[in-house]
Amino acid sequence: MENIAIVVLLLFGVTFLAVLSQKIRFPFPIALVLIGLVISLIPHLPPIALDPNIVFLVFLPPLLYAAAWYTSWHEFKANLRPISLAAFGLVFFTTALVGVAAHWLIPGLGWAEAFLLGAIVSPPDAVAATSVTRGLGLHPRIIAILEGESLLNDASGLIAYKYAIAAVMTGAFSFWQAGGQFAMVVAGGVVIGLAVGYILFIIHEKFICDSTVETTLTVLTPYASYLLAESVHVSGVLAVVATGLYLSFRSADFFSHNSRIQTYAVWDVIIFVLNGLVFILIGLQLPRVLEGLGDFSFGTLLWYGLAVSLVVVVVRFIWVVPSSLIPRALSKRIREREFYDKRYMAVFGWSGMRGVVSMAAALAIPLTAGANTPFPNRNLIIFLTFCVVIFTLVIFGLTLPWLIRRLKLPAYSPLAEEYETRMLVVNGSIAHIEDNFALVNDSILARIKDKYEIKFHRLQKTDLPLRSTSAQGSTSSTATETFNQFLTLQIELLEVERDIAKNLRKQGKASDEIVRKIERELDLEEARLRMDLLEE
C-alpha cells in the first residue's frame, strides 16, 4: 500500500510538471526523463519490485497501439521505402554495431547480453522528435518518415529483443534459423493483427451503440491483439501495430461523434499516465540497479553509458547518408517524384531520440535466466539504456530546434492544405443543400444556407452579415417543431461534412491530422446541437 501511495504522489508530480512544461514550452518527453533522474536521487524512497512480464504486457501494447492509431496510412504507404529501410535495416544495423561495441568495451558483457542491449536501444521515439519539432515547420514527409520509422522499428526492435532474450536463456543462437523464424513471426503477426482489426471493425459497426462500451473496447483491443498473437508464437507487437493501423483508417466508418470525443480523451489520459509511470518506475529502480553494479565505479559506468550513447548516435548518421542517396542514384522515378533536400539528412540523423519503449523493454528483462540463475548483467543493461535515453533526449532533443534554424530550412505550413480541405468540405455541403433540400421550409433553408455561406466567406477572409429569420406568429408547438427540424438538418449536414472529409482522407487528398481536426470540430458541434433539441 505504501508503494502505491508513493507512485500516486509521484504521478501528481508528473502532472504538475506537464503543466509547467506547457507553460515554459519545454518538451515533455525530455522533462519526463529528467524527472526519472530526479526521483532516483530522492533518499529513502522504497524500491518497487516489478514482474518483468507484467511490465511488458501492461505498457507496450497500448503505447504501440496509440502510435499506430495516430499514423496516417496514406503517408505511411507513400513513404514505405525509407520507413522500411530505417525500421528494419537501421534497427538491425544498430543492434549489431552496438552489440559489437558493447561486448568489446565492457568486460564480462557476453555476446547475447550485448546484442540484447543493442536491440533495446535501437528504436527511436517519434513522439519525442515530433514534440520537440512541433511548430518549427518541418516538411510533412520528414515527419511521416519519423513517425512511420518509430512505429515499425518498435516492432522490429522488440522482435530482435525477444531473440536476444532467448539466446541468453538457452545459450545458443542460430542466425539462419532465426532468419526463417523472423519471416514467419512477422507475417503471422501482421495477419493476426489485421484479422483482429477486421473482427473488431464488424463489432464496432454492427453491434455497439454506446460510447462508453466502445471506448472500453478500444482500450482492450491492443491487449487482445497482443495476447492472441503471442499465444500462437508470432509477433504480438506487429499484431498490435497492424490492428491499430487498420482500425484507425476505418474509424470514421464506425465511431459516433460521442464515441470519438470520449475515446480520444480517454486515450490521451492513458498514454500520459503510462509515459509518466515508466519514468517513475525507472527512477524508483535506479538506486537498486546501481547497488547491483557495485563492481563498477560510478565514473566507469558513466563512461560506458556515454560510449554506448555515442555509438547509437554515430550509427544513425552512418546509415542515413547511403540509405538516402543510393535509392535516388539508382531510380529516376524516385528522383522525379519524391521531395528531397539534403539538409533533411542532418535532421533525420539528429532525430534519433530514444524514449519510453526502450525504457519499458529494459524494465521487462527477466529477473532470472532459468533455474533461479540471475539474468546476467540485467542491472548494467537497464543503467546503460537509461544513459542512452537521457543522452539522446536531452542533448539531441534540446539542440534539434537550434539545428533546424541553423540549416535555414524553408518553413512548411499546413494552412494551405487545411484551407483546401475545408473548402472542399464546405462546397460539397452547399452542393448537397442545393440538391436535396428544395422542399424544406424557406425560413429553415435560409438559415441553413446562412451557416454554410458564413463558413465559406470566413474561409475567403470576408464577412457575411446574418440574415434575420424568425418564425413569427407560430404556435408554441409549431415553433418547437420548426426549431427541431432546423437542428436536425444541421446534424444531417454535419454527417455530410464528415463523409466528405472521410472520403478525402481515404483518397489521400487530405492528411489525417487535418481531417481529425475537422472531425473533432464537427463532433463537438453535433454534441451541442443534440443538447439543444427540444422535446415536443
C-alpha positions as a Python dict, from the first residue, in 0.01 Angstrom:
ca = {
    (1, 'M'): (0, 0, 0),
    (2, 'E'): (287, 237, 83),
    (3, 'N'): (442, 179, -260),
    (4, 'I'): (112, 254, -434),
    (5, 'A'): (76, 578, -237),
    (6, 'I'): (427, 686, -339),
    (7, 'V'): (359, 612, -707),
    (8, 'V'): (33, 810, -692),
    (9, 'L'): (208, 1106, -530),
    (10, 'L'): (482, 1093, -792),
    (11, 'L'): (217, 1086, -1065),
    (12, 'F'): (78, 1407, -919),
    (13, 'G'): (426, 1549, -951),
    (14, 'V'): (447, 1438, -1315),
    (15, 'T'): (111, 1601, -1385),
    (16, 'F'): (223, 1933, -1238),
    (17, 'L'): (545, 1900, -1436),
    (18, 'A'): (337, 1863, -1753),
    (19, 'V'): (155, 2187, -1670),
    (20, 'L'): (489, 2361, -1614),
    (21, 'S'): (643, 2222, -1935),
    (22, 'Q'): (346, 2355, -2135),
    (23, 'K'): (380, 2697, -1973),
    (24, 'I'): (750, 2729, -2049),
    (25, 'R'): (722, 2531, -2376),
    (26, 'F'): (971, 2268, -2268),
    (27, 'P'): (937, 1929, -2447),
    (28, 'F'): (753, 1696, -2211),
    (29, 'P'): (943, 1374, -2309),
    (30, 'I'): (1267, 1543, -2203),
    (31, 'A'): (1103, 1661, -1881),
    (32, 'L'): (996, 1300, -1811),
    (33, 'V'): (1344, 1155, -1838),
    (34, 'L'): (1478, 1432, -1614),
    (35, 'I'): (1211, 1366, -1352),
    (36, 'G'): (1306, 997, -1361),
    (37, 'L'): (1662, 1101, -1283),
    (38, 'V'): (1546, 1332, -1002),
    (39, 'I'): (1328, 1056, -849),
    (40, 'S'): (1629, 824, -839),
    (41, 'L'): (1815, 1083, -629),
    (42, 'I'): (1539, 1123, -365),
    (43, 'P'): (1659, 945, -48),
    (44, 'H'): (1460, 679, 137),
    (45, 'L'): (1215, 604, -143),
    (46, 'P'): (1141, 230, -125),
    (47, 'P'): (1239, 24, -431),
    (48, 'I'): (944, -137, -606),
    (49, 'A'): (973, -497, -717),
    (50, 'L'): (829, -540, -1066),
    (51, 'D'): (733, -856, -1251),
    (52, 'P'): (904, -804, -1591),
    (53, 'N'): (629, -992, -1775),
    (54, 'I'): (368, -757, -1631),
    (55, 'V'): (574, -454, -1737),
    (56, 'F'): (593, -576, -2096),
    (57, 'L'): (223, -660, -2114),
    (58, 'V'): (86, -352, -1936),
    (59, 'F'): (292, -83, -2109),
    (60, 'L'): (387, -186, -2460),
    (61, 'P'): (55, -284, -2628),
    (62, 'P'): (-126, 46, -2556),
    (63, 'L'): (182, 256, -2638),
    (64, 'L'): (227, 81, -2973),
    (65, 'Y'): (-145, 89, -3047),
    (66, 'A'): (-164, 465, -2986),
    (67, 'A'): (137, 522, -3211),
    (68, 'A'): (-28, 316, -3487),
    (69, 'W'): (-361, 495, -3444),
    (70, 'Y'): (-207, 838, -3500),
    (71, 'T'): (-6, 726, -3804),
    (72, 'S'): (-152, 826, -4140),
    (73, 'W'): (-192, 519, -4361),
    (74, 'H'): (-154, 723, -4681),
    (75, 'E'): (165, 890, -4558),
    (76, 'F'): (289, 555, -4431),
    (77, 'K'): (226, 385, -4766),
    (78, 'A'): (371, 675, -4968),
    (79, 'N'): (696, 661, -4769),
    (80, 'L'): (716, 285, -4719),
    (81, 'R'): (1065, 252, -4874),
    (82, 'P'): (1250, 499, -4646),
    (83, 'I'): (1041, 386, -4349),
    (84, 'S'): (1127, 19, -4411),
    (85, 'L'): (1496, 97, -4461),
    (86, 'A'): (1504, 276, -4127),
    (87, 'A'): (1267, 46, -3939),
    (88, 'F'): (1438, -280, -4035),
    (89, 'G'): (1778, -204, -4186),
    (90, 'L'): (1876, 67, -3937),
    (91, 'V'): (1737, -125, -3638),
    (92, 'F'): (1935, -441, -3713),
    (93, 'F'): (2241, -235, -3811),
    (94, 'T'): (2221, -51, -3477),
    (95, 'T'): (2160, -373, -3285),
    (96, 'A'): (2466, -535, -3442),
    (97, 'L'): (2710, -246, -3406),
    (98, 'V'): (2601, -152, -3054),
    (99, 'G'): (2629, -519, -2958),
    (100, 'V'): (2982, -549, -3101),
    (101, 'A'): (3094, -220, -2941),
    (102, 'A'): (2942, -304, -2601),
    (103, 'H'): (3094, -655, -2596),
    (104, 'W'): (3436, -518, -2691),
    (105, 'L'): (3421, -224, -2449),
    (106, 'I'): (3267, -375, -2133),
    (107, 'P'): (3445, -666, -1963),
    (108, 'G'): (3217, -951, -1871),
    (109, 'L'): (2932, -850, -2107),
    (110, 'G'): (2855, -1158, -2315),
    (111, 'W'): (2756, -1151, -2681),
    (112, 'A'): (2390, -1230, -2612),
    (113, 'E'): (2358, -955, -2347),
    (114, 'A'): (2541, -708, -2572),
    (115, 'F'): (2301, -772, -2860),
    (116, 'L'): (2010, -750, -2616),
    (117, 'L'): (2131, -402, -2523),
    (118, 'G'): (2158, -316, -2893),
    (119, 'A'): (1801, -433, -2958),
    (120, 'I'): (1666, -231, -2665),
    (121, 'V'): (1828, 99, -2769),
    (122, 'S'): (1777, 56, -3146),
    (123, 'P'): (1423, 202, -3188),
    (124, 'P'): (1393, 584, -3169),
    (125, 'D'): (1089, 755, -3021),
    (126, 'A'): (893, 959, -3278),
    (127, 'V'): (680, 1121, -3008),
    (128, 'A'): (993, 1282, -2866),
    (129, 'A'): (1107, 1406, -3208),
    (130, 'T'): (767, 1545, -3312),
    (131, 'S'): (708, 1712, -2975),
    (132, 'V'): (1047, 1882, -2998),
    (133, 'T'): (993, 1994, -3360),
    (134, 'R'): (628, 2099, -3323),
    (135, 'G'): (575, 2444, -3470),
    (136, 'L'): (911, 2455, -3650),
    (137, 'G'): (759, 2400, -3996),
    (138, 'L'): (925, 2071, -4092),
    (139, 'H'): (815, 1925, -4423),
    (140, 'P'): (536, 1666, -4368),
    (141, 'R'): (738, 1397, -4548),
    (142, 'I'): (1016, 1400, -4287),
    (143, 'I'): (756, 1390, -4007),
    (144, 'A'): (579, 1098, -4178),
    (145, 'I'): (909, 908, -4211),
    (146, 'L'): (999, 970, -3846),
    (147, 'E'): (655, 854, -3727),
    (148, 'G'): (648, 554, -3959),
    (149, 'E'): (1002, 458, -3865),
    (150, 'S'): (917, 469, -3496),
    (151, 'L'): (605, 261, -3550),
    (152, 'L'): (779, -23, -3735),
    (153, 'N'): (1114, -9, -3563),
    (154, 'D'): (947, -53, -3225),
    (155, 'A'): (816, -379, -3367),
    (156, 'S'): (1142, -491, -3532),
    (157, 'G'): (1349, -385, -3229),
    (158, 'L'): (1123, -577, -2992),
    (159, 'I'): (1138, -886, -3213),
    (160, 'A'): (1519, -868, -3203),
    (161, 'Y'): (1487, -815, -2828),
    (162, 'K'): (1294, -1140, -2785),
    (163, 'Y'): (1551, -1336, -2989),
    (164, 'A'): (1830, -1189, -2774),
    (165, 'I'): (1642, -1283, -2453),
    (166, 'A'): (1604, -1638, -2587),
    (167, 'A'): (1976, -1651, -2670),
    (168, 'V'): (2065, -1552, -2314),
    (169, 'M'): (1823, -1810, -2171),
    (170, 'T'): (1937, -2101, -2389),
    (171, 'G'): (2298, -2002, -2450),
    (172, 'A'): (2256, -2074, -2823),
    (173, 'F'): (2166, -1875, -3132),
    (174, 'S'): (2141, -1976, -3498),
    (175, 'F'): (2135, -1688, -3746),
    (176, 'W'): (1975, -1891, -4026),
    (177, 'Q'): (1714, -2047, -3802),
    (178, 'A'): (1633, -1708, -3652),
    (179, 'G'): (1605, -1556, -4002),
    (180, 'G'): (1346, -1813, -4109),
    (181, 'Q'): (1153, -1777, -3786),
    (182, 'F'): (1165, -1396, -3819),
    (183, 'A'): (980, -1405, -4152),
    (184, 'M'): (712, -1633, -4006),
    (185, 'V'): (681, -1426, -3688),
    (186, 'V'): (645, -1103, -3886),
    (187, 'A'): (392, -1240, -4137),
    (188, 'G'): (192, -1417, -3867),
    (189, 'G'): (179, -1106, -3650),
    (190, 'V'): (53, -890, -3938),
    (191, 'V'): (-211, -1146, -4042),
    (192, 'I'): (-345, -1187, -3688),
    (193, 'G'): (-341, -811, -3632),
    (194, 'L'): (-544, -746, -3948),
    (195, 'A'): (-785, -1030, -3862),
    (196, 'V'): (-842, -887, -3512),
    (197, 'G'): (-885, -542, -3662),
    (198, 'Y'): (-1147, -664, -3911),
    (199, 'I'): (-1343, -857, -3648),
    (200, 'L'): (-1345, -558, -3414),
    (201, 'F'): (-1447, -331, -3700),
    (202, 'I'): (-1755, -550, -3756),
    (203, 'I'): (-1831, -548, -3382),
    (204, 'H'): (-1798, -169, -3365),
    (205, 'E'): (-2009, -113, -3676),
    (206, 'K'): (-2286, -369, -3623),
    (207, 'F'): (-2333, -419, -3251),
    (208, 'I'): (-2210, -128, -3038),
    (209, 'C'): (-2421, 182, -2989),
    (210, 'D'): (-2291, 304, -2654),
    (211, 'S'): (-1990, 536, -2641),
    (212, 'T'): (-1869, 408, -2302),
    (213, 'V'): (-1871, 46, -2421),
    (214, 'E'): (-1700, 149, -2745),
    (215, 'T'): (-1428, 339, -2559),
    (216, 'T'): (-1374, 43, -2325),
    (217, 'L'): (-1337, -187, -2626),
    (218, 'T'): (-1068, 36, -2779),
    (219, 'V'): (-871, 13, -2452),
    (220, 'L'): (-895, -368, -2452),
    (221, 'T'): (-819, -407, -2824),
    (222, 'P'): (-436, -381, -2812),
    (223, 'Y'): (-419, -635, -2531),
    (224, 'A'): (-645, -878, -2717),
    (225, 'S'): (-440, -847, -3036),
    (226, 'Y'): (-110, -883, -2849),
    (227, 'L'): (-215, -1182, -2636),
    (228, 'L'): (-373, -1370, -2928),
    (229, 'A'): (-60, -1331, -3142),
    (230, 'E'): (173, -1428, -2858),
    (231, 'S'): (-38, -1734, -2781),
    (232, 'V'): (42, -1875, -3127),
    (233, 'H'): (408, -1763, -3106),
    (234, 'V'): (404, -1483, -3363),
    (235, 'S'): (482, -1115, -3314),
    (236, 'G'): (241, -956, -3068),
    (237, 'V'): (388, -610, -3125),
    (238, 'L'): (334, -630, -3502),
    (239, 'A'): (-17, -760, -3444),
    (240, 'V'): (-93, -454, -3229),
    (241, 'V'): (55, -222, -3494),
    (242, 'A'): (-146, -385, -3775),
    (243, 'T'): (-469, -371, -3570),
    (244, 'G'): (-411, -6, -3486),
    (245, 'L'): (-339, 96, -3845),
    (246, 'Y'): (-646, -89, -3978),
    (247, 'L'): (-894, 41, -3719),
    (248, 'S'): (-758, 394, -3737),
    (249, 'F'): (-811, 400, -4114),
    (250, 'R'): (-1167, 265, -4076),
    (251, 'S'): (-1257, 461, -3760),
    (252, 'A'): (-1468, 720, -3946),
    (253, 'D'): (-1696, 435, -4060),
    (254, 'F'): (-1797, 318, -3712),
    (255, 'F'): (-1732, 588, -3450),
    (256, 'S'): (-2023, 806, -3346),
    (257, 'H'): (-1948, 1166, -3251),
    (258, 'N'): (-1980, 1084, -2879),
    (259, 'S'): (-1754, 779, -2908),
    (260, 'R'): (-1489, 974, -3094),
    (261, 'I'): (-1484, 1261, -2840),
    (262, 'Q'): (-1478, 1022, -2545),
    (263, 'T'): (-1225, 777, -2692),
    (264, 'Y'): (-968, 1037, -2785),
    (265, 'A'): (-996, 1199, -2442),
    (266, 'V'): (-957, 865, -2260),
    (267, 'W'): (-658, 761, -2472),
    (268, 'D'): (-484, 1094, -2415),
    (269, 'V'): (-506, 1026, -2041),
    (270, 'I'): (-393, 662, -2074),
    (271, 'I'): (-82, 748, -2275),
    (272, 'F'): (3, 1036, -2044),
    (273, 'V'): (-22, 813, -1735),
    (274, 'L'): (173, 524, -1893),
    (275, 'N'): (456, 754, -2004),
    (276, 'G'): (471, 904, -1658),
    (277, 'L'): (464, 564, -1487),
    (278, 'V'): (752, 425, -1693),
    (279, 'F'): (988, 702, -1588),
    (280, 'I'): (864, 697, -1227),
    (281, 'L'): (935, 324, -1214),
    (282, 'I'): (1279, 360, -1368),
    (283, 'G'): (1353, 636, -1116),
    (284, 'L'): (1249, 405, -831),
    (285, 'Q'): (1451, 117, -978),
    (286, 'L'): (1775, 306, -1043),
    (287, 'P'): (1906, 303, -682),
    (288, 'R'): (1864, -76, -666),
    (289, 'V'): (2018, -107, -1015),
    (290, 'L'): (2321, 93, -905),
    (291, 'E'): (2354, -119, -590),
    (292, 'G'): (2373, -423, -814),
    (293, 'L'): (2660, -265, -1006),
    (294, 'G'): (2893, -240, -708),
    (295, 'D'): (3177, -398, -904),
    (296, 'F'): (3194, -87, -1125),
    (297, 'S'): (3289, 262, -1016),
    (298, 'F'): (3034, 533, -1095),
    (299, 'G'): (3284, 703, -1327),
    (300, 'T'): (3333, 379, -1520),
    (301, 'L'): (2959, 333, -1554),
    (302, 'L'): (2919, 687, -1687),
    (303, 'W'): (3197, 624, -1938),
    (304, 'Y'): (3024, 307, -2058),
    (305, 'G'): (2693, 492, -2085),
    (306, 'L'): (2849, 777, -2283),
    (307, 'A'): (3035, 539, -2513),
    (308, 'V'): (2723, 332, -2593),
    (309, 'S'): (2522, 652, -2649),
    (310, 'L'): (2781, 784, -2893),
    (311, 'V'): (2779, 454, -3085),
    (312, 'V'): (2397, 473, -3111),
    (313, 'V'): (2417, 828, -3248),
    (314, 'V'): (2707, 769, -3490),
    (315, 'V'): (2548, 452, -3632),
    (316, 'R'): (2237, 650, -3725),
    (317, 'F'): (2440, 909, -3914),
    (318, 'I'): (2642, 636, -4088),
    (319, 'W'): (2318, 477, -4208),
    (320, 'V'): (2124, 785, -4314),
    (321, 'V'): (2356, 907, -4592),
    (322, 'P'): (2375, 593, -4812),
    (323, 'S'): (2013, 496, -4741),
    (324, 'S'): (1905, 839, -4869),
    (325, 'L'): (2143, 879, -5165),
    (326, 'I'): (2171, 527, -5311),
    (327, 'P'): (1798, 481, -5396),
    (328, 'R'): (1794, 826, -5560),
    (329, 'A'): (2104, 742, -5763),
    (330, 'L'): (1953, 412, -5881),
    (331, 'S'): (1598, 525, -5959),
    (332, 'K'): (1493, 811, -6186),
    (333, 'R'): (1135, 768, -6063),
    (334, 'I'): (1242, 840, -5703),
    (335, 'R'): (1434, 1149, -5813),
    (336, 'E'): (1134, 1284, -6002),
    (337, 'R'): (855, 1207, -5754),
    (338, 'E'): (996, 1239, -5404),
    (339, 'F'): (1065, 1561, -5218),
    (340, 'Y'): (1436, 1585, -5136),
    (341, 'D'): (1653, 1833, -4952),
    (342, 'K'): (1993, 1709, -4839),
    (343, 'R'): (1969, 1921, -4525),
    (344, 'Y'): (1694, 1689, -4402),
    (345, 'M'): (1951, 1408, -4374),
    (346, 'A'): (2102, 1601, -4084),
    (347, 'V'): (1757, 1650, -3928),
    (348, 'F'): (1678, 1279, -3961),
    (349, 'G'): (2012, 1178, -3811),
    (350, 'W'): (1963, 1424, -3525),
    (351, 'S'): (1611, 1295, -3453),
    (352, 'G'): (1718, 958, -3313),
    (353, 'M'): (1597, 1022, -2957),
    (354, 'R'): (1521, 710, -2755),
    (355, 'G'): (1229, 707, -2517),
    (356, 'V'): (958, 519, -2335),
    (357, 'V'): (959, 196, -2542),
    (358, 'S'): (1330, 140, -2478),
    (359, 'M'): (1282, 201, -2106),
    (360, 'A'): (982, -33, -2085),
    (361, 'A'): (1175, -304, -2270),
    (362, 'A'): (1470, -267, -2032),
    (363, 'L'): (1244, -296, -1727),
    (364, 'A'): (1087, -608, -1883),
    (365, 'I'): (1414, -806, -1889),
    (366, 'P'): (1353, -1126, -1688),
    (367, 'L'): (1495, -1144, -1337),
    (368, 'T'): (1635, -1494, -1394),
    (369, 'A'): (1778, -1686, -1685),
    (370, 'G'): (1637, -2020, -1578),
    (371, 'A'): (1699, -2249, -1279),
    (372, 'N'): (1690, -1943, -1049),
    (373, 'T'): (2011, -1812, -1207),
    (374, 'P'): (2011, -1429, -1207),
    (375, 'F'): (1981, -1282, -1556),
    (376, 'P'): (2340, -1186, -1647),
    (377, 'N'): (2416, -812, -1648),
    (378, 'R'): (2047, -714, -1613),
    (379, 'N'): (2124, -411, -1396),
    (380, 'L'): (2401, -296, -1629),
    (381, 'I'): (2171, -316, -1934),
    (382, 'I'): (1899, -114, -1757),
    (383, 'F'): (2152, 151, -1650),
    (384, 'L'): (2305, 179, -1998),
    (385, 'T'): (1958, 206, -2154),
    (386, 'F'): (1872, 493, -1922),
    (387, 'C'): (2202, 661, -2015),
    (388, 'V'): (2118, 633, -2386),
    (389, 'V'): (1767, 768, -2331),
    (390, 'I'): (1879, 1065, -2122),
    (391, 'F'): (2175, 1142, -2353),
    (392, 'T'): (1975, 1135, -2677),
    (393, 'L'): (1669, 1310, -2536),
    (394, 'V'): (1847, 1587, -2350),
    (395, 'I'): (2142, 1654, -2583),
    (396, 'F'): (1975, 1600, -2920),
    (397, 'G'): (1622, 1690, -2813),
    (398, 'L'): (1723, 2030, -2683),
    (399, 'T'): (1952, 2107, -2979),
    (400, 'L'): (1726, 1984, -3262),
    (401, 'P'): (1531, 2314, -3289),
    (402, 'W'): (1865, 2501, -3300),
    (403, 'L'): (1984, 2271, -3581),
    (404, 'I'): (1667, 2329, -3784),
    (405, 'R'): (1703, 2704, -3752),
    (406, 'R'): (2074, 2682, -3829),
    (407, 'L'): (2009, 2488, -4150),
    (408, 'K'): (1762, 2760, -4258),
    (409, 'L'): (1510, 2505, -4381),
    (410, 'P'): (1210, 2651, -4564),
    (411, 'A'): (918, 2655, -4324),
    (412, 'Y'): (627, 2436, -4432),
    (413, 'S'): (282, 2547, -4325),
    (414, 'P'): (-15, 2306, -4334),
    (415, 'L'): (-255, 2604, -4352),
    (416, 'A'): (-282, 2594, -4731),
    (417, 'E'): (-370, 2223, -4726),
    (418, 'E'): (-615, 2280, -4443),
    (419, 'Y'): (-778, 2564, -4638),
    (420, 'E'): (-822, 2344, -4946),
    (421, 'T'): (-967, 2059, -4740),
    (422, 'R'): (-1213, 2290, -4564),
    (423, 'M'): (-1318, 2448, -4895),
    (424, 'L'): (-1391, 2104, -5043),
    (425, 'V'): (-1597, 2010, -4735),
    (426, 'V'): (-1796, 2337, -4737),
    (427, 'N'): (-1854, 2335, -5115),
    (428, 'G'): (-1968, 1973, -5103),
    (429, 'S'): (-2211, 2056, -4820),
    (430, 'I'): (-2353, 2355, -5013),
    (431, 'A'): (-2399, 2132, -5319),
    (432, 'H'): (-2585, 1879, -5100),
    (433, 'I'): (-2815, 2156, -4975),
    (434, 'E'): (-2895, 2267, -5331),
    (435, 'D'): (-2963, 1910, -5448),
    (436, 'N'): (-3162, 1772, -5154),
    (437, 'F'): (-3329, 2048, -4953),
    (438, 'A'): (-3553, 2207, -5216),
    (439, 'L'): (-3874, 2116, -5029),
    (440, 'V'): (-3758, 2235, -4687),
    (441, 'N'): (-3932, 2530, -4524),
    (442, 'D'): (-3791, 2852, -4673),
    (443, 'S'): (-3715, 3004, -4332),
    (444, 'I'): (-3517, 2698, -4219),
    (445, 'L'): (-3346, 2663, -4557),
    (446, 'A'): (-3234, 3027, -4546),
    (447, 'R'): (-3079, 2981, -4203),
    (448, 'I'): (-2909, 2656, -4309),
    (449, 'K'): (-2765, 2829, -4616),
    (450, 'D'): (-2652, 3119, -4400),
    (451, 'K'): (-2447, 2885, -4185),
    (452, 'Y'): (-2253, 2737, -4477),
    (453, 'E'): (-2222, 3067, -4661),
    (454, 'I'): (-2068, 3211, -4346),
    (455, 'K'): (-1823, 2919, -4334),
    (456, 'F'): (-1740, 2979, -4699),
    (457, 'H'): (-1686, 3352, -4657),
    (458, 'R'): (-1480, 3304, -4343),
    (459, 'L'): (-1250, 3087, -4548),
    (460, 'Q'): (-1240, 3366, -4806),
    (461, 'K'): (-1143, 3613, -4529),
    (462, 'T'): (-1464, 3813, -4580),
    (463, 'D'): (-1764, 3880, -4361),
    (464, 'L'): (-2125, 3799, -4442),
    (465, 'P'): (-2400, 3959, -4231),
    (466, 'L'): (-2651, 3720, -4082),
    (467, 'R'): (-2995, 3723, -4241),
    (468, 'S'): (-3270, 3774, -3987),
    (469, 'T'): (-3517, 3488, -3997),
    (470, 'S'): (-3780, 3404, -3739),
    (471, 'A'): (-4093, 3202, -3718),
    (472, 'Q'): (-4311, 3489, -3602),
    (473, 'G'): (-4673, 3414, -3536),
    (474, 'S'): (-4611, 3042, -3489),
    (475, 'T'): (-4778, 2848, -3215),
    (476, 'S'): (-4555, 2705, -2943),
    (477, 'S'): (-4584, 2354, -3088),
    (478, 'T'): (-4505, 2469, -3439),
    (479, 'A'): (-4211, 2674, -3315),
    (480, 'T'): (-4068, 2369, -3137),
    (481, 'E'): (-4117, 2154, -3446),
    (482, 'T'): (-3951, 2415, -3668),
    (483, 'F'): (-3662, 2460, -3426),
    (484, 'N'): (-3603, 2084, -3403),
    (485, 'Q'): (-3623, 2050, -3783),
    (486, 'F'): (-3362, 2323, -3811),
    (487, 'L'): (-3132, 2143, -3567),
    (488, 'T'): (-3193, 1803, -3729),
    (489, 'L'): (-3099, 1935, -4071),
    (490, 'Q'): (-2781, 2083, -3928),
    (491, 'I'): (-2693, 1746, -3773),
    (492, 'E'): (-2760, 1576, -4108),
    (493, 'L'): (-2527, 1820, -4279),
    (494, 'L'): (-2258, 1758, -4021),
    (495, 'E'): (-2269, 1393, -4129),
    (496, 'V'): (-2233, 1506, -4491),
    (497, 'E'): (-1925, 1709, -4394),
    (498, 'R'): (-1783, 1405, -4214),
    (499, 'D'): (-1839, 1182, -4516),
    (500, 'I'): (-1666, 1430, -4747),
    (501, 'A'): (-1370, 1465, -4509),
    (502, 'K'): (-1355, 1085, -4465),
    (503, 'N'): (-1350, 1029, -4842),
    (504, 'L'): (-1080, 1293, -4890),
    (505, 'R'): (-867, 1107, -4636),
    (506, 'K'): (-935, 769, -4797),
    (507, 'Q'): (-838, 911, -5138),
    (508, 'G'): (-519, 1054, -4994),
    (509, 'K'): (-627, 1413, -5072),
    (510, 'A'): (-623, 1530, -4710),
    (511, 'S'): (-390, 1444, -4424),
    (512, 'D'): (-514, 1252, -4121),
    (513, 'E'): (-419, 1536, -3887),
    (514, 'I'): (-636, 1790, -4070),
    (515, 'V'): (-930, 1551, -4108),
    (516, 'R'): (-914, 1466, -3736),
    (517, 'K'): (-920, 1838, -3655),
    (518, 'I'): (-1228, 1885, -3874),
    (519, 'E'): (-1392, 1572, -3726),
    (520, 'R'): (-1338, 1699, -3373),
    (521, 'E'): (-1499, 2035, -3459),
    (522, 'L'): (-1795, 1856, -3617),
    (523, 'D'): (-1827, 1616, -3322),
    (524, 'L'): (-1834, 1900, -3071),
    (525, 'E'): (-2086, 2090, -3282),
    (526, 'E'): (-2310, 1783, -3308),
    (527, 'A'): (-2292, 1729, -2933),
    (528, 'R'): (-2402, 2091, -2880),
    (529, 'L'): (-2687, 2063, -3134),
    (530, 'R'): (-2820, 1739, -2983),
    (531, 'M'): (-2827, 1900, -2640),
    (532, 'D'): (-3038, 2183, -2786),
    (533, 'L'): (-3307, 1953, -2936),
    (534, 'L'): (-3640, 2024, -2766),
    (535, 'E'): (-3893, 1762, -2658),
    (536, 'E'): (-4217, 1810, -2848),
}
